[in-house]
Amino acid sequence: MTEGVQRPVQRQESLPRVPKVSEQLADRLRAIILGHSMRPGDRLASEAELISRYGVARGTVREALRLLESEGLIEIRRGREGGILVRRPGIDRIGNSVVVMVTMAEVTVRELIDYRLLIEPEAAAAAARTATAEQRAGLRRAVEAEPHEELGFHTVLAECSNNSFLRMAVTMLHHGLSSSPSGLHLGGADEDGARQDHYTVLSAVEQRDPAQAALAMARHLHRFRDLLEEQGRLDEEFIPADWWLSRT
């Protein structure tokens, strides 16, 4: 080989991962459930029928079903009246995944509140535009409840938005808040201030004033952020990794 001549470095290429047969079967069953708009309680084919229909081993079928069960998309009941039943995944299941992702991304309290400022004023405005009389009454009960629940008010308000995506986003967020060890909860005089803020939002919703509802919610969240800034907590991790060790 001639000296001084360098050969190009051979880069190692990775081939795309081929899904396991069980994952492919889970994909097929998920597509059937969602594509046919199956409802909670609807029954899928039995384990034996799936083995026959797709020509796969029993272990493959069971692994595929475990994947769907872990997603909360199906429920497997044993016995004569049992079977493979469709379920609707609960917000808590999705919220648990969000809590894990928030931990691994090292999300700070500041980032959390900035996110809330993006979506919760709009949820309040949507509630002012669309909430029914029954929903407005439920929101008032949430404000007047004893003991007063800060997070409960926000999730009820999201329901009043009548926007499915806003409702899911706010509910998942507040599931994470309720799971947080950070103690991002107001108390004492601060809790009294939060309740008064909630009454202001409620009043705007009852008067069907979207602009005022959004403004009142933004002011509420800014007040909360100012409080945490005074405490020097905005740059804390919302869910620190070592918190998980305390649960073992």
ZIWOKA-V613255 format. One record per residue. N is the residue number from 1. RES is the residue in one letter. SS is DSSP state (alpha for helix, beta for strand, coil for the rest). PSI is psi in whole degrees, 0 to 359 (none if undefined). NEAR is the number of other ideal C-beta (glycine too) atoms within 10 Angstrom. Layout:
n=N res=RES ss=SS psi=PSI near=NEAR
n=N res=RES ss=SS psi=PSI near=NEAR
This chain:
n=1 res=M ss=coil psi=134 near=6
n=2 res=T ss=coil psi=131 near=4
n=3 res=E ss=coil psi=147 near=4
n=4 res=G ss=coil psi=351 near=5
n=5 res=V ss=coil psi=122 near=6
n=6 res=Q ss=coil psi=134 near=6
n=7 res=R ss=coil psi=144 near=6
n=8 res=P ss=coil psi=141 near=5
n=9 res=V ss=coil psi=128 near=6
n=10 res=Q ss=coil psi=114 near=6
n=11 res=R ss=coil psi=135 near=5
n=12 res=Q ss=coil psi=122 near=5
n=13 res=E ss=coil psi=138 near=5
n=14 res=S ss=coil psi=133 near=5
n=15 res=L ss=coil psi=148 near=5
n=16 res=P ss=coil psi=142 near=5
n=17 res=R ss=coil psi=132 near=7
n=18 res=V ss=coil psi=122 near=8
n=19 res=P ss=coil psi=144 near=11
n=20 res=K ss=coil psi=158 near=13
n=21 res=V ss=alpha psi=322 near=16
n=22 res=S ss=alpha psi=323 near=19
n=23 res=E ss=alpha psi=321 near=15
n=24 res=Q ss=alpha psi=320 near=15
n=25 res=L ss=alpha psi=319 near=21
n=26 res=A ss=alpha psi=319 near=25
n=27 res=D ss=alpha psi=318 near=14
n=28 res=R ss=alpha psi=315 near=14
n=29 res=L ss=alpha psi=323 near=22
n=30 res=R ss=alpha psi=319 near=16
n=31 res=A ss=alpha psi=322 near=10
n=32 res=I ss=alpha psi=314 near=13
n=33 res=I ss=alpha psi=311 near=18
n=34 res=L ss=alpha psi=319 near=11
n=35 res=G ss=alpha psi=330 near=8
n=36 res=H ss=coil psi=11 near=10
n=37 res=S ss=coil psi=45 near=7
n=38 res=M ss=coil psi=144 near=16
n=39 res=R ss=coil psi=158 near=10
n=40 res=P ss=coil psi=131 near=10
n=41 res=G ss=coil psi=341 near=10
n=42 res=D ss=coil psi=150 near=14
n=43 res=R ss=beta psi=131 near=12
n=44 res=L ss=coil psi=171 near=19
n=45 res=A ss=coil psi=153 near=16
n=46 res=S ss=coil psi=167 near=13
n=47 res=E ss=alpha psi=315 near=15
n=48 res=A ss=alpha psi=320 near=10
n=49 res=E ss=alpha psi=323 near=12
n=50 res=L ss=alpha psi=321 near=22
n=51 res=I ss=alpha psi=314 near=16
n=52 res=S ss=alpha psi=317 near=11
n=53 res=R ss=alpha psi=320 near=11
n=54 res=Y ss=alpha psi=357 near=17
n=55 res=G ss=coil psi=41 near=8
n=56 res=V ss=coil psi=167 near=17
n=57 res=A ss=coil psi=159 near=12
n=58 res=R ss=alpha psi=319 near=11
n=59 res=G ss=alpha psi=324 near=10
n=60 res=T ss=alpha psi=315 near=20
n=61 res=V ss=alpha psi=315 near=25
n=62 res=R ss=alpha psi=324 near=16
n=63 res=E ss=alpha psi=321 near=17
n=64 res=A ss=alpha psi=317 near=24
n=65 res=L ss=alpha psi=324 near=21
n=66 res=R ss=alpha psi=323 near=14
n=67 res=L ss=alpha psi=315 near=19
n=68 res=L ss=alpha psi=326 near=22
n=69 res=E ss=alpha psi=321 near=16
n=70 res=S ss=alpha psi=335 near=11
n=71 res=E ss=coil psi=351 near=15
n=72 res=G ss=coil psi=16 near=15
n=73 res=L ss=coil psi=338 near=21
n=74 res=I ss=beta psi=164 near=24
n=75 res=E ss=beta psi=131 near=15
n=76 res=I ss=beta psi=117 near=15
n=77 res=R ss=beta psi=137 near=11
n=78 res=R ss=coil psi=166 near=7
n=79 res=G ss=coil psi=180 near=6
n=80 res=R ss=coil psi=324 near=6
n=81 res=E ss=coil psi=10 near=6
n=82 res=G ss=coil psi=197 near=12
n=83 res=G ss=beta psi=190 near=16
n=84 res=I ss=beta psi=107 near=21
n=85 res=L ss=beta psi=142 near=15
n=86 res=V ss=beta psi=142 near=19
n=87 res=R ss=coil psi=165 near=18
n=88 res=R ss=coil psi=120 near=10
n=89 res=P ss=coil psi=135 near=11
n=90 res=G ss=coil psi=154 near=11
n=91 res=I ss=alpha psi=326 near=18
n=92 res=D ss=alpha psi=324 near=13
n=93 res=R ss=alpha psi=315 near=15
n=94 res=I ss=alpha psi=321 near=16
n=95 res=G ss=alpha psi=323 near=20
n=96 res=N ss=alpha psi=320 near=15
n=97 res=S ss=alpha psi=321 near=12
n=98 res=V ss=alpha psi=319 near=17
n=99 res=V ss=alpha psi=318 near=20
n=100 res=V ss=alpha psi=313 near=13
n=101 res=M ss=alpha psi=320 near=12
n=102 res=V ss=alpha psi=319 near=20
n=103 res=T ss=alpha psi=311 near=18
n=104 res=M ss=alpha psi=330 near=10
n=105 res=A ss=coil psi=356 near=12
n=106 res=E ss=coil psi=45 near=12
n=107 res=V ss=coil psi=135 near=17
n=108 res=T ss=beta psi=165 near=16
n=109 res=V ss=alpha psi=321 near=21
n=110 res=R ss=alpha psi=315 near=16
n=111 res=E ss=alpha psi=321 near=16
n=112 res=L ss=alpha psi=312 near=22
n=113 res=I ss=alpha psi=323 near=20
n=114 res=D ss=alpha psi=321 near=13
n=115 res=Y ss=alpha psi=317 near=13
n=116 res=R ss=alpha psi=323 near=23
n=117 res=L ss=alpha psi=338 near=16
n=118 res=L ss=alpha psi=324 near=10
n=119 res=I ss=alpha psi=327 near=17
n=120 res=E ss=alpha psi=325 near=26
n=121 res=P ss=alpha psi=323 near=22
n=122 res=E ss=alpha psi=323 near=20
n=123 res=A ss=alpha psi=320 near=25
n=124 res=A ss=alpha psi=319 near=29
n=125 res=A ss=alpha psi=318 near=23
n=126 res=A ss=alpha psi=322 near=22
n=127 res=A ss=alpha psi=319 near=30
n=128 res=A ss=alpha psi=327 near=25
n=129 res=R ss=alpha psi=324 near=16
n=130 res=T ss=alpha psi=347 near=15
n=131 res=A ss=coil psi=138 near=22
n=132 res=T ss=coil psi=169 near=10
n=133 res=A ss=alpha psi=319 near=8
n=134 res=E ss=alpha psi=318 near=9
n=135 res=Q ss=alpha psi=320 near=18
n=136 res=R ss=alpha psi=323 near=17
n=137 res=A ss=alpha psi=321 near=12
n=138 res=G ss=alpha psi=323 near=15
n=139 res=L ss=alpha psi=320 near=22
n=140 res=R ss=alpha psi=319 near=17
n=141 res=R ss=alpha psi=323 near=11
n=142 res=A ss=alpha psi=323 near=20
n=143 res=V ss=alpha psi=321 near=21
n=144 res=E ss=alpha psi=354 near=12
n=145 res=A ss=coil psi=147 near=13
n=146 res=E ss=coil psi=127 near=5
n=147 res=P ss=coil psi=153 near=6
n=148 res=H ss=coil psi=132 near=16
n=149 res=E ss=coil psi=109 near=16
n=150 res=E ss=alpha psi=310 near=21
n=151 res=L ss=alpha psi=325 near=16
n=152 res=G ss=alpha psi=320 near=16
n=153 res=F ss=alpha psi=315 near=22
n=154 res=H ss=alpha psi=323 near=24
n=155 res=T ss=alpha psi=323 near=21
n=156 res=V ss=alpha psi=320 near=20
n=157 res=L ss=alpha psi=320 near=30
n=158 res=A ss=alpha psi=322 near=25
n=159 res=E ss=alpha psi=323 near=19
n=160 res=C ss=alpha psi=346 near=28
n=161 res=S ss=coil psi=337 near=26
n=162 res=N ss=coil psi=29 near=15
n=163 res=N ss=coil psi=113 near=18
n=164 res=S ss=alpha psi=320 near=8
n=165 res=F ss=alpha psi=318 near=9
n=166 res=L ss=alpha psi=318 near=22
n=167 res=R ss=alpha psi=314 near=19
n=168 res=M ss=alpha psi=317 near=14
n=169 res=A ss=alpha psi=314 near=21
n=170 res=V ss=alpha psi=319 near=25
n=171 res=T ss=alpha psi=318 near=19
n=172 res=M ss=alpha psi=318 near=20
n=173 res=L ss=alpha psi=314 near=22
n=174 res=H ss=alpha psi=339 near=21
n=175 res=H ss=alpha psi=317 near=21
n=176 res=G ss=alpha psi=319 near=22
n=177 res=L ss=alpha psi=319 near=21
n=178 res=S ss=alpha psi=337 near=17
n=179 res=S ss=alpha psi=349 near=16
n=180 res=S ss=coil psi=140 near=19
n=181 res=P ss=coil psi=358 near=13
n=182 res=S ss=coil psi=345 near=17
n=183 res=G ss=coil psi=38 near=7
n=184 res=L ss=coil psi=59 near=18
n=185 res=H ss=coil psi=139 near=14
n=186 res=L ss=coil psi=153 near=17
n=187 res=G ss=coil psi=160 near=10
n=188 res=G ss=coil psi=229 near=7
n=189 res=A ss=alpha psi=326 near=8
n=190 res=D ss=alpha psi=323 near=14
n=191 res=E ss=alpha psi=322 near=14
n=192 res=D ss=alpha psi=320 near=12
n=193 res=G ss=alpha psi=321 near=15
n=194 res=A ss=alpha psi=318 near=20
n=195 res=R ss=alpha psi=318 near=17
n=196 res=Q ss=alpha psi=322 near=11
n=197 res=D ss=alpha psi=319 near=21
n=198 res=H ss=alpha psi=321 near=24
n=199 res=Y ss=alpha psi=323 near=14
n=200 res=T ss=alpha psi=317 near=18
n=201 res=V ss=alpha psi=315 near=27
n=202 res=L ss=alpha psi=315 near=23
n=203 res=S ss=alpha psi=318 near=15
n=204 res=A ss=alpha psi=322 near=22
n=205 res=V ss=alpha psi=316 near=29
n=206 res=E ss=alpha psi=328 near=16
n=207 res=Q ss=coil psi=2 near=10
n=208 res=R ss=coil psi=51 near=14
n=209 res=D ss=coil psi=90 near=16
n=210 res=P ss=alpha psi=318 near=18
n=211 res=A ss=alpha psi=317 near=11
n=212 res=Q ss=alpha psi=324 near=18
n=213 res=A ss=alpha psi=315 near=30
n=214 res=A ss=alpha psi=318 near=21
n=215 res=L ss=alpha psi=316 near=17
n=216 res=A ss=alpha psi=320 near=23
n=217 res=M ss=alpha psi=318 near=28
n=218 res=A ss=alpha psi=318 near=16
n=219 res=R ss=alpha psi=321 near=14
n=220 res=H ss=alpha psi=314 near=24
n=221 res=L ss=alpha psi=324 near=17
n=222 res=H ss=alpha psi=322 near=12
n=223 res=R ss=alpha psi=319 near=15
n=224 res=F ss=alpha psi=316 near=20
n=225 res=R ss=alpha psi=319 near=19
n=226 res=D ss=alpha psi=320 near=11
n=227 res=L ss=alpha psi=314 near=14
n=228 res=L ss=alpha psi=328 near=19
n=229 res=E ss=alpha psi=319 near=14
n=230 res=E ss=alpha psi=326 near=9
n=231 res=Q ss=coil psi=358 near=10
n=232 res=G ss=coil psi=35 near=8
n=233 res=R ss=coil psi=357 near=17
n=234 res=L ss=coil psi=331 near=17
n=235 res=D ss=coil psi=10 near=11
n=236 res=E ss=coil psi=153 near=15
n=237 res=E ss=beta psi=135 near=17
n=238 res=F ss=coil psi=314 near=23
n=239 res=I ss=coil psi=93 near=24
n=240 res=P ss=coil psi=147 near=15
n=241 res=A ss=alpha psi=322 near=10
n=242 res=D ss=alpha psi=347 near=8
n=243 res=W ss=alpha psi=324 near=14
n=244 res=W ss=alpha psi=328 near=13
n=245 res=L ss=alpha psi=330 near=8
n=246 res=S ss=coil psi=347 near=8
n=247 res=R ss=coil psi=353 near=6
n=248 res=T ss=coil psi=none near=4
